[in-house]
Amino acid sequence: MTDIFDIIGPVMIGPSSSHTAGAVRLGMIARRLLGEAPVSAVIKLHGSFARTYKGHGTDKALIAGLLGFAPDDLRIRNSLEIAKAEGLAYEFEPADLGELHPNTALIELQGGSGKTLSLLGSSVGGGKVQIHSINNFPADCTAEYDTLIVYHRDTPGVIAAVTSILARRNMNIAQMKVHRSHRGGRSVIILETDEEITEGLCNEVRAVENVTGVASLHAV
């Protein structure tokens, strides 16, 4: 069924749902996955993003998202100045990121604790986004649902253990995808849920044998 926002677009600061609203969401997602305020950002822009980012305000939008601003926040217009005032160092670079949507960015962040994050994502129209990879590992999610990302060693029983935890909490899985580097290697489970993903749930999943990392993302 078509959503009304597919027709009229999102509530946002313009001029473009793809170049501003979607870009803000990419920045917000990267900040949330980092888990803290970034202190430095290198943003590699692909295709149309690289050619028109200043004219369409994509640079302001991406930085606004990294600051935690929503797509309708009036501060987006002044986000570059706000970033400097808050100590967020940033740089933009044109890049060829391969056969991806023309509105694609690779966002590389470092937080004050030293934690780093790499996120590759596209703004695909109407303010919607597609995440391709997190920390150079396939992710394939949209952030339209609460999302649980579970990194683990590719061993029998991990997927069953993780989904059993959600079942015990009466949580419904909207979509689930699994990627692995090779048999017995690194693997990731992407779980999109109808219910909120809590820190308690994440901690329970972290305790599962052979799980090496857990990240969560609230719908944005």
N, C-alpha and C positions, 0 to 999 in steps of 0.2 A: 504494500500500500504506500502511495506517495505521501510523504510528510509535507505539511504546509511550508516548512523551512526549505524543502527542496525546490519550492516554487519562488518564494519571495526572498530567500536567503537568510543568513543569520543576523542577529542584532550585533552591530559592530561599528567600529570607527573605520571609515573608508580609506582609500577609494575602491579597493577591490577585495572581494571575498577570498580569492585565491592568493593574492599577493600580500594581503594584510591580515584578514581574519585567520586564514589557514596558517600563515606564518607565525602569528601569535600563539596558536595552539601548539605548533611544533616546539617553540621555545618553552612554553609551559610544561609540556611533556618531558623535555630534556631536564628542566629544573627539578621536576618531581622525581624523576628516576635517579638523578644525582643525589637527592635526599638532603640537600643543603643549598644555601645560596652560592652560586658560582662566583669566583673572583677573577677568572679569566675565561675567555671564549674565543676560539678560532672557528669561523663559520665559512665553509666552502660552498659557494653557490653555483648551481648547474643550470644550463639552458636559459630559459626566460628569466629566471631569478637573477642570473649573473648579468644579463643585459639590461634589465630595467629596474633593478632593486632600489636605486635612489629615487627615481621618478615615481615609483608606485609605493614608496614608503616601506618596502620589505625589510630594509635594515632596521628601521624604527620598530617594526612589528616583531621581528625576531628577538631583538633586545628587550622589548616590552615583555614578551613571554618569559624570557630568562629572569626578568625582575619579578615575575609572578603576577603580572597584570592580565586581566581578562580581555577578550576581543572588543568589548564595548567600553573599556576604560579610557577616559579622556586624556589620561597621562601618556598614552601611546605617542601622541604628537611630540612630546618632549622627552621621550625615553632615552635618547642618546645622551642628553645632558644629565638626566637623572642617574644613568649608569655611571657616568664619570664621577658624579657627586658621591655615589655609594661605593666607589672603588672597584667597579667591574671593568676590567680591561678587556677590550674586544678588537678583533680585526676580521675583515671580510676578504675572501679570496675567490676569484673565478676558478672553476674547476670543471673538468669533464668527468662526470661520475658514471658514465656508461649509458646503457640503454634503459634509462629511467624517465619518468615524467619530467617535462621541462621545468616544472616548479619544484625542484628538489634541492635540499640542503643537507650537508654533513656538518653536524654541530659537535664540536669537541670542547668539553668543559673540564675545568678543575675547580674544586671547592676549597674553602679555607683549610679544611682538614688534610688536604692533599689528595682526596678522592677524585678520580677522573671518570669521565663518561664520554662515550662516542655514540651519537645517534644519527642514523640516516633515514630521512623521511621526506615525503612529498606532500604538497598542498594540491589536492586533486579537484578542487572546485566546490563552491558553495560553503567554504569554510571548513570542509572536511579534509582529513589527512590520512595518509597511509604510512605506517612505520615499516621500514624494510629491515633494519638491523639495529641492534643495541650492542655496543662493545664488539663490533665486527662479527656478530653472530646473528643469523636470521631471526627476525621477530615476527613480522607479518601480522600486524594488528592495527586497529583504527582508533583506539581510545574512546570509542562511543559507548563501551561498556567498562565497568570496573575490570581490570586485567591483572592476573597473577602470572608472573614470569618466574619459572623455576629452572635453574641451571643444575645439571646433575651428570654423573657418570652414567653412560649407557649400559645399565645393568638391569636384569629382570626384577620386576616388582616395584620399581620406583613410581611409575605412572599409576599403578593400582593403589599404592599407598597414598599418593597425593589426592587422587580422586575420591578415595574412601574418606579422607578428612573432610572434604567438601560435602560428601553425602551425609556424614554424621552431623554436620552443621546445617543440614537441610538447605544447601545452596544449589541452585540450578545452573548448569554449565550451558551458556548460550553457544559458544564455539570453543573447540580445542584443536590446537595444532602442535605437532612435534617435529623438531628438526634435530639432526645429529650430524657430526662431522664425519664419522665412520663407525662401523660396528665396534662397540666397546669404547668409543671415544667420548668427546664432549657432546652433550645433548641439552636441549631446552624444550620445555613445555610452555605453551602460551594458552592460558585459560581465561576466557572472557565470561563473566558471570552476571546474572541478573541481580544479585545481592551485593552489598558492600563488602569489600575485602578489608578486614581489620588487621591490626598489628598482631593480635593474638593468633589469628589464622596463619599469618606469615611465620611467626615463631614456631608454631606447631609443624609447619612444612619444613622449616629449617632443620628440625630435629630428625627428619627422615634420613635413614642411612643412604649414603651416596649422593645426597643433595649437597651441592657446593655453593649455591647462592640463590637468594630469593629477592625479587623486586616486585613492587605493586604499583598500580597506576589507577587512580580514581578517574572515572569518566570525565572528560573535559569537552 
